[in-house]
Amino acid sequence: MKKIEAIIREEKLNAVKEALEEKSYFGMTVSEVSGRGKQKGIPLQWRAGEYRVDLLPKVKIELVVLDEDVSVATDAIIRNARTGETGDGKIFIMPVESAVRVRTGDRNENAI
């Protein structure tokens, strides 16, 4: 099993969520986060002059999938989160040693 963490633009959440649901990935955790990448934020103009907003609002989607499903899930995220502009986000893929469903006690593949 693998855990996929995707940091994306807030406005792309619904499109990504729907794309994952179409591929039968229903279970996910979504968090509002803020951060920055190589661009180190964005410059904005205000009355007093220009200033830099260095932590931008993003959304983090977390889901656990079987090893063989990683490319399908990540491709769905990429296709629906990409704008082609700086700040589209990043996807991290990590191994999951074990998973347990609290309600039933099911373990591993039966728990996701």
C-alpha positions as CSV (number, residue, x, y, z in Angstrom):
1,M,0.0,0.0,0.0
2,K,1.0,3.6,-0.6
3,K,0.0,6.9,0.9
4,I,-0.5,9.7,-1.6
5,E,-0.3,13.3,-0.4
6,A,-1.2,15.9,-3.0
7,I,-0.8,19.6,-2.3
8,I,-2.9,21.5,-4.9
9,R,-4.6,24.8,-5.5
10,E,-7.8,25.3,-3.6
11,E,-9.9,26.0,-6.7
12,K,-8.9,22.5,-8.1
13,L,-10.2,20.5,-5.2
14,N,-13.6,19.7,-6.6
15,A,-12.3,18.6,-10.0
16,V,-9.6,16.4,-8.4
17,K,-12.1,14.9,-5.9
18,E,-14.6,14.1,-8.7
19,A,-11.8,12.5,-10.8
20,L,-10.7,10.3,-7.9
21,E,-14.3,9.3,-7.3
22,E,-14.7,8.3,-10.9
23,K,-11.7,6.0,-10.5
24,S,-13.4,4.5,-7.3
25,Y,-11.2,6.3,-4.8
26,F,-13.7,7.5,-2.3
27,G,-11.8,7.6,1.0
28,M,-9.6,10.6,1.4
29,T,-8.7,13.3,3.9
30,V,-8.6,16.9,2.9
31,S,-6.9,19.7,4.9
32,E,-6.5,23.4,4.3
33,V,-2.7,24.2,4.4
34,S,-0.4,27.0,3.4
35,G,3.0,26.9,2.0
36,R,5.4,28.0,-0.7
37,G,7.6,26.4,-3.3
38,K,10.5,27.6,-5.3
39,Q,8.7,30.9,-6.2
40,K,8.9,31.9,-2.6
41,G,5.3,33.4,-2.7
42,I,3.9,36.0,-4.9
43,P,4.3,39.8,-5.1
44,L,1.2,41.9,-4.6
45,Q,0.6,45.6,-5.1
46,W,-1.1,47.6,-2.4
47,R,-1.6,51.3,-1.6
48,A,1.7,51.4,0.3
49,G,3.6,49.6,-2.4
50,E,4.5,46.1,-3.3
51,Y,4.8,43.4,-0.7
52,R,5.3,39.6,-0.9
53,V,2.8,37.0,0.3
54,D,5.1,34.1,1.0
55,L,2.7,31.4,2.4
56,L,-0.1,30.7,-0.1
57,P,-3.3,28.9,0.7
58,K,-3.4,25.3,-0.6
59,V,-5.3,22.1,-0.1
60,K,-3.7,18.8,0.9
61,I,-5.4,15.6,-0.2
62,E,-4.3,12.3,1.5
63,L,-5.4,8.9,0.4
64,V,-4.1,5.3,0.7
65,V,-4.2,3.0,-2.3
66,L,-2.9,-0.4,-3.3
67,D,0.6,-0.4,-4.9
68,E,-0.9,-1.2,-8.4
69,D,-3.3,1.8,-8.2
70,V,-0.7,4.5,-7.5
71,S,-0.2,5.6,-11.1
72,V,-4.0,5.7,-11.8
73,A,-4.7,7.9,-8.8
74,T,-1.7,10.2,-9.3
75,D,-2.6,10.6,-13.1
76,A,-6.1,11.6,-12.1
77,I,-4.8,14.2,-9.7
78,I,-2.3,15.6,-12.2
79,R,-4.8,15.8,-15.0
80,N,-7.3,17.7,-12.9
81,A,-5.0,19.9,-10.8
82,R,-2.7,21.2,-13.5
83,T,-3.0,24.7,-14.8
84,G,0.5,24.9,-16.3
85,E,1.4,27.8,-14.0
86,T,3.9,28.0,-11.1
87,G,2.2,26.9,-7.9
88,D,0.1,23.9,-9.2
89,G,1.4,21.8,-6.3
90,K,3.2,18.6,-5.6
91,I,2.5,14.9,-5.0
92,F,4.3,12.8,-2.5
93,I,4.1,9.0,-2.4
94,M,5.1,7.0,0.7
95,P,4.9,3.4,1.7
96,V,2.3,2.4,4.2
97,E,3.2,-0.5,6.5
98,S,-0.2,-1.3,7.8
99,A,-3.8,0.0,7.9
100,V,-6.6,-0.9,10.3
101,R,-10.3,0.1,10.0
102,V,-11.4,1.2,13.5
103,R,-15.1,0.1,13.1
104,T,-14.4,-3.5,12.0
105,G,-10.8,-4.2,12.8
106,D,-10.2,-5.1,9.1
107,R,-6.5,-4.9,8.3
108,N,-4.4,-3.8,5.3
109,E,-6.1,-4.2,1.9
110,N,-9.5,-4.8,3.5
111,A,-9.1,-1.6,5.5
112,I,-8.6,0.9,2.6
